[in-house]
Amino acid sequence: MDQGKGPGRQGPQLTGAVTIRRARPEEAALLTALSLRSKASNGYDEAFMARCVAELTVTPERVATNETWVAEEAGRVLAFIEMEPGPEAEIHSVFAEPDCRRKGVGRLLWAHMEERARAAGARALLLDADPFAVPFYESMGMRIVGQSPSGSIPGRMLPRMRKDL
C-alpha cells in the first residue's frame, strides 16, 4: 500500500465502523480514481502519473474476475485490494485514500485478503511493490525476493515481494 511521504500525514481519524465487502464491477472508475490519488500522493509528478494511468486503471472485468475487496466507512470507499487467486496468489492493487493512511485500514483489508488466499489454498502471496509501499508490505510479512520491470516506466525496476503462507 502506498505509504505517503514524511511524518504527520495523518488525516482525520476514522469515526465509524470500517466494513469490508466485495467490490462491484460498476465501481471500477471509482477504484481507478482512488489508485491514481493514492499513487500521486507519494510525490510523483504529473508526467510520471500520466505514464501510469493505463497500468493503474481498474476494469470492470478485473473486478469481476479477481478477488477485489474494498474497505468502506459510512459508504465511503477508503481503500481496496485486488488479488488474482492461485497457488501463488498475485496481488495487483493495494491503494488507500491519502487521508486514511496509518489508521489500520490497510492492515484490516490485508488481513481479510490473506485469509481469503489461505482459504483458497494459496501457498504464497506475490507482488511488485511501489518503492514507497515496501515498509507497509514488510510489516505485513512480505520480503523482497528480486526485481520486476515496471509496467509503466521503461527501465524502472520494482521490488518483487513474497510471503509464504
C-alpha positions in Angstrom: 0.0 0.0 0.0 1.3 3.4 -0.8 2.5 4.9 2.4 2.9 8.6 1.6 5.9 10.7 2.3 7.0 12.3 5.5 5.8 12.3 9.1 2.5 13.6 10.1 0.4 12.5 7.1 -2.4 11.8 9.4 -5.8 12.7 8.1 -9.0 12.8 10.2 -9.4 9.8 12.4 -11.9 7.2 11.4 -15.1 7.6 13.4 -17.4 4.8 12.3 -17.2 1.1 11.7 -15.0 0.1 8.7 -16.5 -2.7 6.8 -15.0 -4.9 4.1 -17.0 -6.0 1.2 -16.5 -7.4 -2.3 -16.0 -4.6 -4.9 -18.6 -4.3 -7.6 -17.7 -4.1 -11.3 -19.5 -0.8 -11.7 -17.1 0.7 -9.1 -14.1 0.3 -11.5 -13.9 4.0 -12.3 -14.1 4.9 -8.6 -11.3 2.4 -7.8 -9.2 3.8 -10.7 -9.5 7.3 -9.3 -8.6 6.1 -5.8 -5.5 4.3 -7.1 -4.3 7.4 -9.0 -4.9 9.7 -6.0 -3.0 7.3 -3.7 -0.1 6.9 -6.1 0.2 10.6 -6.8 0.3 11.4 -3.0 3.7 9.8 -2.9 5.1 12.9 -4.6 5.2 11.6 -8.2 4.9 14.4 -10.8 2.3 14.8 -13.5 4.5 13.3 -16.2 5.2 10.2 -14.2 1.5 9.8 -13.3 0.4 10.2 -16.9 2.6 7.2 -17.8 1.0 5.1 -15.0 -2.7 5.7 -16.0 -3.1 2.5 -18.1 -1.4 0.3 -15.5 -3.5 1.8 -12.6 -6.8 1.6 -14.5 -9.2 -0.9 -12.8 -11.6 -2.5 -15.3 -15.0 -4.0 -14.5 -13.7 -7.3 -15.9 -10.8 -7.4 -13.4 -13.2 -6.6 -10.5 -15.5 -9.4 -11.6 -12.7 -11.9 -12.2 -10.2 -11.3 -9.4 -10.7 -11.1 -5.7 -11.3 -7.3 -5.3 -12.3 -6.0 -1.9 -13.0 -2.6 -0.5 -12.8 -1.1 3.0 -15.5 1.5 3.5 -16.8 3.7 6.3 -20.3 5.3 6.1 -20.5 4.5 2.4 -17.1 6.0 1.5 -14.6 3.6 -0.1 -11.3 4.1 1.9 -9.1 1.5 0.3 -9.1 -1.5 -2.0 -7.1 -4.6 -2.7 -7.1 -6.9 -5.7 -5.7 -10.4 -5.8 -5.5 -12.9 -8.6 -6.1 -16.3 -6.9 -3.8 -19.2 -7.5 -1.3 -21.4 -5.7 0.9 -18.3 -5.6 -1.6 -15.5 -5.4 -0.7 -12.3 -7.2 -1.6 -9.0 -5.5 -2.3 -6.5 -8.3 -3.5 -3.4 -6.3 -3.4 -2.1 -2.8 -4.4 1.5 -2.5 -5.8 3.7 0.2 -7.1 7.3 0.2 -4.2 9.5 1.3 -6.1 10.8 4.4 -6.8 7.2 5.6 -3.2 6.0 5.8 -1.7 4.8 9.1 -5.1 4.2 10.6 -5.3 0.4 10.3 -7.5 0.3 7.2 -4.8 -1.3 5.1 -4.0 -3.8 7.7 -7.6 -4.8 8.1 -8.0 -5.1 4.3 -4.8 -7.1 4.0 -5.8 -9.5 6.8 -9.1 -10.2 5.0 -7.3 -10.8 1.7 -4.7 -13.0 3.3 -7.5 -15.1 4.9 -9.2 -15.4 1.5 -5.9 -16.5 -0.1 -5.3 -19.2 2.6 -8.9 -20.4 2.3 -8.4 -20.8 -1.5 -5.3 -22.9 -0.9 -2.6 -20.3 -1.8 0.8 -21.2 -0.7 2.3 -17.7 -1.2 1.5 -14.1 -1.9 3.5 -12.2 -4.6 3.5 -8.6 -5.7 5.5 -5.9 -7.4 5.8 -3.0 -4.9 6.0 0.7 -5.4 9.2 1.6 -3.5 7.2 3.9 -1.2 5.0 0.9 -0.2 7.8 -1.5 0.8 7.6 -0.7 4.5 3.9 -1.4 4.6 4.4 -4.7 2.8 7.3 -5.7 5.1 5.1 -5.0 8.1 2.6 -7.5 6.6 5.3 -10.2 6.4 6.4 -9.7 2.8 10.0 -9.8 1.9 11.9 -8.6 -1.2 13.0 -11.6 -3.4 14.1 -9.8 -6.5 13.1 -7.1 -9.0 10.5 -6.8 -11.8 10.2 -4.3 -14.6 7.6 -1.6 -14.2 4.6 -2.0 -16.4 4.5 1.8 -16.9 8.0 3.2 -17.0 10.6 1.5 -19.3 13.9 0.8 -17.4 12.3 1.3 -14.0 12.6 -1.8 -11.7 10.3 -2.5 -8.8 10.9 -4.6 -5.7 9.4 -8.1 -6.2 8.0 -9.3 -2.9 6.8 -12.6 -1.5 5.1 -14.0 1.6 4.9 -17.7 2.2 1.6 -18.7 3.7 
